[in-house]
Every structure is written in structure tokens, then in C-alpha cells.
Amino acid sequence: MDQDQNQERLGLAELHRIWTSYGHEMLLHDPGGDGECLVRRGELLAPADSLDPVLDRYRRWIDRVHHDEDLLLARIRLRDAERDHCVDLAGEAAGASVNNVHVGSPVMFGTPVMFGTGEKPEFTHPVAEPPSVEWEPPVFVGVLDTGCDPHPWFTGRPGFEAVPEVLDADDDSGQDRQAGHGTFVSGVVLQHAPGAVIRPKRVLSSLGFTDDYTVASGLRALRRSAQRRGESVDVVVLTSGCHTADDRCPEVLASALRAMDPAVVVAAAGNHGRTRPFWPAAMPEALAVAATGADGKIAPFSNTGDWVDAAAPGVDVRSCFVRMASGGDRDFGFARWSGTSFAAPRVAAVIATALQADRNRARARELVEHCYPYGTALPEPVAAE
């Protein structure tokens, strides 16, 4: 399969059609308009401290409420007649918000090209395995994605714990579009920061989506597992994100990211080819990463804007990969893939390397701005005739 022949970029409308065909209940708000976004149909979120007035306001439209005591958050399920109005209803009471659907940041641009499994050397185009080194003090990098399989690159490395990928969630006997994504992303981190300890958390489905609630839960789980181990969370990689109806960051997401301080959060800028804010990358607390091509300029699919902080290689990136094999087995090999998903871990690796030498986070961010400056990656303005 040739990457150039498979560079389909799917809009939210098409993704909505695909995902709902699998039974996932989503709503496409303001199709084609300025506020176009995907949300969980008929679902509202409310923090515990504002839940009572929210319940009073919406009581006659509520089907059920799920309380998350750890997140101090409630998931409110509306009755069927009101589910298509969840975005409008969320704006009627302070403290209520929709549960935005996040899109994985390669899903709009191509699919991975497998270069071989090691079983047939003549077809294998391997990527050099990162050296096995152990940093002291250790630097921990949380990768919130589809998981991370026990690829040979990872097994045997200090502290690695696999979170196996779901390869066929829709049970159609074929590998899902985003399956293997987390393994690939973790491999990019390892190539450029071989001593980093990868801590994967599965928040992104193999079909290519997640939501505010799931990402917030994943961040909390990452933080708590580090506390149990007596570890720090030094860097966090987020490769998915969303647009919102009002172009503001969902509060549940903003709160979850603020709770990760002092970790450096590196987020993919998204692949819509637009300047519209993509959350959580557009948060001031996050380091938003656009993708560049071979010429060092912004790739056509990459989001841009004054909220973007850095630009790193994101076209035809090569890394480790996993794919389905017959009989339920898995083949481990290598692939190339394009997207801001693969620019973000490159920047995260620079941060991790800088933190290993000097735990100063401000200087680590300055190093990123030096190594992967966003401003010089923008195309030159065309002079007026």
C-alpha cells in the first residue's frame, strides 16, 4: 500500500457517519458552520460543586445521572426527545457542558504503511531500534493514546508495562483505522528519547475517537498511578483533540490538564488544515505542535494559528507498529504514517531529554522553540502584485 495513494482526509460529517454506523451515539452540531463539532448525543457533564442547580434546571429532561466520585463529575443522560438539543441545553445553565468527541490526529490523513514483520526479510524495511539506555534520574512520559503493545522495541526496557492495543473493536475481521497508533507514537518518543520511561494509558479507541470525559479520566489515572509508584509525571503526550461549539476549551478538560502541573503537556495541533482552536492543544498550559513536511514547512493538512507553539516533522514518519495476523496473532514490524500525532511525540522527546539533563521546565520549553520553531515553518507570504 502506497501512502501517496491513501491520503484521504475525512471531514467531521464523514467521521460522524462512520462512527454512528457502528452504533456510537454522536451528534454533529452545526454541520459546515463556524461552530461545527462532534459531541456525545444527549450527554451533559457537570462538576459536583454545581450539580444541584444543574439538576434543578434540567430535571424534567433527565433520564439518568452517573456520579464519578473520583473526578467529582456527573454524567447526565438526557431523555430521548431532548438528546439532539444537548448543545443548546448546555448553554442554558452555568456548570453544564456537552461531552465533546475528540478526533485522533492521524485519522484525517492516511493510514499506516506496514514495512514488514520480520518474518520475510526481503519485504522488511526496518527502522533502527533505539539504544537501550537507562536515565538517572528517570524521566516519565505519559502517552494517552490507543495503548502500547509489547513490541520488541519496548520489552525488556526498565519500567515498561504494556497496554495491549485493541486491533479490531468493530469485529469486522480487519484492523481498525487507528489500531496501532499508540504503539507507533510511543516508538517516536523512544527514537528521540531512548532513556525515557513510557507510561501508556488507553483513552483513544482503535476507531479513532474519544471524548472529554475519557481524556480527563485518563489524565487522572496517569497521575494516580504515578503517585502509587512514587514517580513523577514529567511529560504528557496527547494526540487527539476537538473543536467546540463556542471555540472555548471544555472546562472538564481544562481542569484535568491544570491538575497535571508541573508536567509539560504536549498536544497535537490537529489535521483539519484550519486555524480554528483545537483543544486541548490550544490551551495556554499545553504545548501545541503542528506538523512539517520534508521541506521544513507546515504540512498542508496541519492546523495552524497563533495558539500553536512548535512545528516538527509529521510527514512519512517511521516507527514501530503492530498489525493483526491470522489466528488472532500479532505481527510486530514498522510503518510510516503522517499527522500532527507524530510531530507531538518528537517534541515531547526533546522535552524529556532536556528534563533529564536539567529539571527546569521553562528551559525545556525554550529548547523546543529553538529546535522546532513554529514561525519559521510558516509559508512565506505571497507579495501583492
TABEL-V287537 format. One record per run of one state. SS is the DSSP state (hx for helix, st for strand, lp for the rest). FROM is the first residue (numbers start at 1). TO is the last residue. If there is no record, write none. Layout:
# TABEL-V287537
ss = [SS,SS]
from = [FROM,FROM]
to = [TO,TO]
This chain:
# TABEL-V287537
ss = [lp,hx,lp,hx,lp,st,lp,st,hx,st,lp,st,lp,hx,lp,st,lp,st,lp,hx,lp,st,lp,st,lp,st,lp,hx,lp,st,lp,st,hx,lp,st,lp,st,lp,hx,lp,st,lp,st,lp,st,lp,st,lp,st,lp,st,lp,hx,lp,st,lp,hx,lp,hx,lp,st,lp,hx,lp]
from = [1,3,7,12,22,26,30,37,48,62,69,73,79,80,91,96,105,113,117,121,124,140,146,148,149,163,164,181,193,197,203,209,212,230,235,239,240,243,251,259,264,269,279,280,286,293,298,299,310,314,317,325,326,329,330,338,340,358,361,372,373,374,375,378]
to = [2,6,11,21,25,29,36,47,61,68,72,78,79,90,95,104,112,116,120,123,139,145,147,148,162,163,180,192,196,202,208,211,229,234,238,239,242,250,258,263,268,278,279,285,292,297,298,309,313,316,324,325,328,329,337,339,357,360,371,372,373,374,377,385]
